[in-house]
Amino acid sequence: MKWRNFLSIASIAVICSMLAVSVQAKTFVYCSEGSPEGFTPALYTSGTTFDASSRQLFDKLAMFKTGETSIEPGLATSWDVSEDGKTYTFHLRKGVDFHTTSFFKPTRQFNADDVIFSFMRQKDKNHPYHKVSGGSYEYFESMDMAALIASIEKKDDYTVIFHLTRPEAPFIANIAMDLGSIHSAEYADNMIKAGTLDDFDQKPVGTGPFVFVSYQKDSTIRYVAHDTYWKGRAKIDKLVFSITPDASVRYAKLKAGEAHLMPYPNPADLAAMKKDADINLMEKEGLNVGYLAFNVEKKEFQDVRVRQALSMAMNKQAIMDAVFQGSGKIAKNPIPPTIWSYNDDIKDYEYDVAAAKKLLADAGYPNGFETDIWAMPVQRPYNPNARRMAEIIQADWAKVGVKAKIISYEWGEYLKRSMAGEHSTVLLGWTGDNGDPDNFLSVLLSCEAIGSGNRARWCNEPFSDLLRKAKLTADPKERTRLYKEAQVIFKEQAPWVTIAHSVVYEPMSKNVVGYKIDPFGGHIFYGVDLK
């Protein structure tokens, strides 16, 4: 009897010990807004859940300091640039472990082969992984990286040399973006041997602070801390993405203690969040712009007078009042006022129905015409309610005789179809990746970006030539002058209606410490802890 009691007591002690360990494990729940398109950052620019999750998985050659736009070493400890600005030599970090997962056991650490694989997959159309997962590299293509990078040379295991065809002032800033995320070439080779290339972007392996465990579509993504992360193990043990499309439900989960952080709150809920003692409502002026792009390949929008007229016919203040409810400001330029080279001398189109009607008549449309407005199916800082915004624009344009049908698709389909130019007009936006004006102007509006980021499909050679010249010089004053000139052309030609720059709000639980709003639109959980 005593022996049995001893066993019972011992069993209880073991169970209690296990429970204590379980209680001590820190699990952070991020209540995200949607399911990821995939887990390879170079393939997507949508800023949906993959963006938040992938930044926990992949390190880059270079990175940005949190809350700043300065560049610091990442997987490259340093780099050298030739006098002519066309050769970049990267000295790689040693002792960096890839993730060990249930589906991959690495046999070596990060080296030059992984850098070459990650970039050549995007550049080389004959690369075995180039067409996997659709083969659309919007960042890489819109910045003309394939033409810019002549070759990539492996000098030794920890030295990589990029040979460029021309100088490119924002090159380091650009490869510090998501397109510069480094994947395991060994893992890729294993998938080729197994004939499972399609799994590569759905079962990710990187070097970042968290390791992918599982993904259940429209439900959850699970991660655990990377025990041998080169910067030190994360303070939280488990990271869970609870996928919740409805902002009101996300808020309810946060109030109930079922989540620690949520993005994209409803503007109408902000006042209550500010009064809630259990919630810390963080806010930061966003590095973003929301816009409506005219597809200039459509007959009506080939005439600049039509684009100008519909710009005048849109009541932006009504949109700010109804959609943003005090959480943004009217945009007049395609770059936000928080970024250098912003041209504050630009005058926006004033809301003027009579002037809009006259311009339409001058362009041959005295009775207007029929068109469409594509409305995003998701919330973003630069557009918290695209459907409502589209309805306001629809009513405004009806006053000048333009009858617009509102169209929407599932988010991935929306991006794919609008990239192909199926729309007449489309609501979209952009959050800056690196603080450089080129990241907005070239990626979204250059001739080279048609078919990728340029949803207006607008090619204006004088405009694009200014951007090309700005890339060739490292002189900030000269680059500023060129970008300001480009903004003048943009406003005159009106390929977009610039709508808003928003304030970014992120409500989080009071027991979270160490989390900061990322100025580049990501959500970074390394360094975050729970009280």
N, C-alpha and C positions, 0 to 999 in steps of 0.2 A: 504493500500500500504506500509506504514511504517512497519506494522507488518510482511508482507511478506518479505520486505527487511531485517528486523531483523532476520527472520528465515533463509533467504539465507546466511546472514553474519555469523550467528551461525553455519549453516551447513558447510560453507566453513572453519570456524575455526576448527570444529571437524575433517574435512577431512585433513586439514593441520597438525593438531596435530597427526593424525594417520600416515600420511606420514613421519612426523619427527621421530616418534618412529621407523617406518620401516627402514628409512635411517640409524638411529643410530644402528640398529641391525647388528651385525658383522657376516657375512657368510664367512667361509673359504672353498675354493674348492680345493680338492686334486684330481689331474688327475691321477687316478690309472691305472694299466696295465691290469687288468683282473677282471672277476667276481669271487666272493668268492665260494669256495666249500661248505661252511656253516659258521656258526658263533660260533662254539664251538671249542676253540683252541686245546683241548686234542685230537680231532679226526684227525687233519691234521698237516703235517710238511712241506707243499709245499712252504710256504712263500709267497703265492699269496695274493690277496686283503683281505682275511679273517684275515690275520696276522695283517695288518695295522688297520683294523676295530675293531677286537676283543680286541686289546690292549686298545681301548678307552672304552670298555664296562665292562671289568672284572678286578677286583683287585685280588691279590694273597696273600697267607699267608705271604710270604716274597717277597721282590723286590730288584732290583739293582739300585744303583744311576746312573743317566744319565751320559753316557760317561765313566763309571768306571765299575769294576767288583766286587766291594764290595757290600755286602748284607746289607739291612736295613729293618726295620719293615714295614710290609704292613698291611694286615688284622689281623696279629698277632703283638701285641705291643712288645712282647719279647718271648724268648723260653729258655728252660733249657734242658741240655743233661746229661744223666746218665754217671757215670764213665766208664762203659763198652761200651758206645757209641751205645747202642741198644734201648734207650728209650728217645723220644723227647716230651717234654711237651710244648704246645703252649698256651700262654695267649692271648686271642682274644680281638680285639678292640671293644669297646662298642659305641653305637650311630651311627652305619653305616646303611644308608637307601638303600634299593633296589630301582630300577627304578619303577616309576609309568608310565604305558603306556596305550594305548587304549585297550590292550588285557590282562592286569594284574594290579590289585590294591593290593599291599602287605598289610598285616595286622600286620606284625611284622618286626623288624629289623634283620640284619645279626646276626647269632649265630652259635653254634657248629654243629647243625643239617645240616647246609649248607656245612660245611667243610667235614663232614662225607659223605654226599650225593655225593659231587663232586669227592671224591677219590674212594669211594666204587663202583660208577658207572663203573669206569675203572677196578677195581680189581675183583669184584664179578661177575662171569659169569651168575649167577642166578638173578642178580639185574634187576628190571623191565626196566631200561634204558640202560643196557649194550649193547644190540644188536640194539638199535635205531640208525638210520643213518649209518648203516653198522657195527658198533661195532668194528672198528679198531682203537686202541689207540697206535699209532706207538711210540710216546715218551715213554709211560708207559711200553710198551712191550719190546722195545729195551734196556731199562735200567733195565729190569728184576724186575720191581717194584712189580709185583704180588707176587713173591717169597720173595722179601725183606721185604714187609710190612706184618707182622704176623696178626696184628689187629689194629683197631683204636677205642679208648675208649673216650666216652664223660663223663668227670668228673663232669662238670656242664655246663650251657649255654655258658660260656666264657672260658672254659678250655678243650682242646683236647689233648689226649696222643696217639702218634704213637709208637707202639711196633714193633721193627724190629727183623728179624731173625739173623742179623749179623751187625757188625759195617759197616758204609758206609760213607767214608770221604766226598764225594760230595753231601750228602743227602739234606742239606739245599739249596745248589746251584741248585740242580735238581728240588726241589719243587717250587723254584722261577721262573721256566720256565713256559711255557704256560700250561703244564699239571696241574699246581697248581692253575689255574683260578677257582674262586669260583662262583657257580651258586646257585640260590634260590631253596631250597628243597620244599618250599611252592608252588612255581610256578610249579615245577615238579609234585607235588601231584595234583594240580588243573588240569593239563593236563591229568593225569591218569583218574581222575573222568570224564573228558569231552571226553575221548577216542581220544585225539588228540596228542599223544606222538610224532608223526612225525613232529609236528610244533615246538617242543621244541628247536631244533637246528637251526631253520630258523627264529624264532621270539625271539631273545635273550633278557634275563633279567639279568642284573648284578648289580654291585655297582659302576661302573666306572664313569668318569667325563662326559660321553656323553650317551644319551638315544636313543635307536633305534626307528626310526619312520617308515621307509618304505624301501623296496628294489625292484627295477625293474631290472630284469636280463639283463645283458649286457648294462645297461644304468646308473643307479644311486643308491646310498645308501644314505639315509638321517638320520641325527642325530640332536638332540638339546641338549643344555647344561643341565646337571643334577643340578637342582637348589639347592638341599640339599646335594651335594657331600661332604664327610667327610673332604676332604682336602681344600674345598672352591670351589665356582663355577668357571668354566672355563671362560677365558676372551673373547672367541668367543661364539656367541649365537647359531650358526648353523654350522654344519659340513657336507659337501656334498662330496661324492666320485663320481667323473665323470669317468665312466669306459671307457677307451680308449686304446685298445690293441696296436695300432700303435704308436711307439715312435715319429715319425715325426709329427703325428697329435697332440700328447701330447705337443710337443714343440710349434706347431702353436697356440694351445690354451693358453699356457703360455705367448707367445709373444703378443697375442691379449687381454690379461687381463681377459680371461675367466677362468683361474685357477691360484692358488697361488703357487702350488708345484707339481712337477712331479718326478717319479722315473725312473731309467733305461734309461737315454738318449742314443742316438746313439753315439758311440765314434767319428764318423765323425762330429758331431755337436758341440763337446766340444769347439773347437777353436772359433766358432762364439758366443757361449754362454759366453765365457770369455770376449769378446769384447762388449757385450751388456750392456749398462748402466742401463737398467731396470731389469737386472737379476743378482742375486747373486748365482754364481755357487759354492756350497759347495763341499768339497772333504775330504775324510778320508780313510786311509789304512784299507781295509776290514778284518774282522775276518772271512775269508772264504776260501774255496778251491773248485775248479772245477776239475772234474775227469771223466775218462772213466772207468767203471767197467766191468771186464770180468766175465761172469757167469761161475763159475768154475764147475758147475754141467753139463755143456755141454762138450761133449767128448774132443774136441780140447783143451779146456782151463783147463782141468784137469792136463795137463802137464805144469809145471812151465816154461819149456824152451820156450813154445809157447807164454806164457804171457810176458816173458822177451824179446823174439824176436820182438813182436809187440810193445813193449815199445821202443825198439831201432829203430824200423821202423818209428816212428812218429816224424816228424819235428816240435818240439814245438815252435821254434823261428818263423817259418812261420805262425803258429797259432797266436802267439802274435802279429805279424805284421799285419795280415789280419783281425783278429777278435777283438783284444783288442786295437790295434792302440795306444799303449803307456799307456794304462790305467790299466796295471797289470804287474805281474812278473811271471816267470816260477816257477812252484811248484815242489818240490822234495819230500816233506813229506805230510802225510795226515792231518797235522795240520798246521796252518799258522805260520809264523815266529814271529808274534806279541803275541803269546801265550807262557806261561811258559812251560818248558820241551821240547821245540823245539830242535831237534838234528841236529845241523848245520854240524856235521861231516859226515853225510850221503852223499854219492856220487850218483848223478842221472845217469840214463842210457843215454849214449850219442847217438846222432843220427848217426847210422851206418848201412847202408843198407846191406853191405857185411856180417857183423857179424850177422845181423838178418836172412839173408838167410841161413847161416851156422847152426844157432841154429834151425831153422825150419826143415832143412834137418836132423839134428841129432835127432829131435823129430819124424821123420817119415813123414814129409810134404815137400819134396824137390820141389814139384810143387804147394805148398800152399793149400788152401781150400776155401770153400765159407762160408760166415758168414753174420752177419748184424751189423749195427750201428744204435741204436735208438737215434734220435735227438729230444731234447725238443722243444715244440711248443711255448715256452714263453721265454722272456728275463729275465735274472737274473744278478746280479753283477758279479757272478763267470762265467757266460757264456752269453754275450750279443747277440750272434748269433749262436745258436747250429747247425742250418742247414749248415751255411758256414763252421763251424768247422768240421762237419761230412764230408763234401765234401773234405776238405783238408786231413783228415785222410784216407778217401776212396782212394784218389790218392796216398798217401804215401804207404798204404798197398798193393796196386796193384803192386808196384815196387818189392815186395817180393813174389808175386804170390797169395796174399790173396784178393779174390774178395768179396767186402762187399756191401750189399744192404742197402740203407738208409731208415729207417722206422720212422714214427711219428704218434702220436695219439693226440686227444684232451687231455689237461693237466691232468684232473682227471683220464681219462682212461689210460694215459701214466704211471701215478704213480701206479695205481691199477695193471696193467698188469706187470709192472717191479717188483713190490713187490712180485707178484706171480711167478716170474722167467721165464717169457715167452721170454725174450730177450736173445741174445747171448752176445752182448756188449751194454752198455747204457751210455749216457752222462747225468750226473747229477752234483750236487754240494751241498754245505752245508755252511750256515752262523751260527756261534756259538751262542748259547743261553745264556751262562753264564760265559764264559771265562775259563772254566775248560777243560783240555785236554780230560777228560773222555767223555765229550759231543761230541767230534769227534770220538775218538777211539772206545769206547764201543757202542755208538749209531749206528755207521756206519760199524763197522768191526768185532765185537765180535761174537762168536758162538751164544750167546743169541739173537742177533739182526737179525738172518736169518728169513726171513718172514716179517720183518718190515724195519728197516733202512739199513740193510746189503744187498745191491743190487748185490754184488759180490757172495753172498751166500757162502762165504768163511769161513770155520771153521778151524782155526789153534789153537790147544790146547795150545802149548807153548805161543803163542801170547795172547790168551784170559786169560791164567793163570796169566800172568804178569799184565793184567788189573784188574783181581780180587784181586790180592795182593795189587795193588796200592789203591784200594778202602778201604782196611782194615786198612790202616795207615793214621794218620793225619799229619805225618811228611813230609813237602814239599820236603826236600832233597831226602828222600827215594822214594817218589812218582815220582819225576823227574827222578831218576835213572831207575826206572821200565819202565816209559813211553819212555825213550830214547832207552832202550833195545827193547821195542815193535816196535819202528820205524825201527830198524835194521832188524827185522824179516819181517816186512811189505815190506820193499824195496827188500829184497832177494826173497820173494815169489810173489811179483808183482800182487796182486789181482786187483789193479787199475793201470792205467796210471795217475799219478798226473799231471795236466795240468797247472793250473794257480791260483794265488791269485790276486784278483783284487783290484783296488782302487774304492771306492764307490763315485759316483758323484750324487748330487741332486740339480738341478737348481730350484730356487724359486724367486718369485717376490721380488723386493726391499722393498715393503711396509710390509713385514712380519718380525715380531720381535719375538725372544724367541724360535725359532725352532732350534734344533740341530740334527745332524746325530746320530742315535742310533747305537752304536757299535755292537749290537746284531741283526741288520737287520730289526728292526721294524720302525714304523713311529708314533711318539707320539705327539699328538696335545694339550695335557693339558699343559698350561703355554704359549701357542702361542697366539700372539695378532697381530692385523692389525693397521698400522699407520693411 
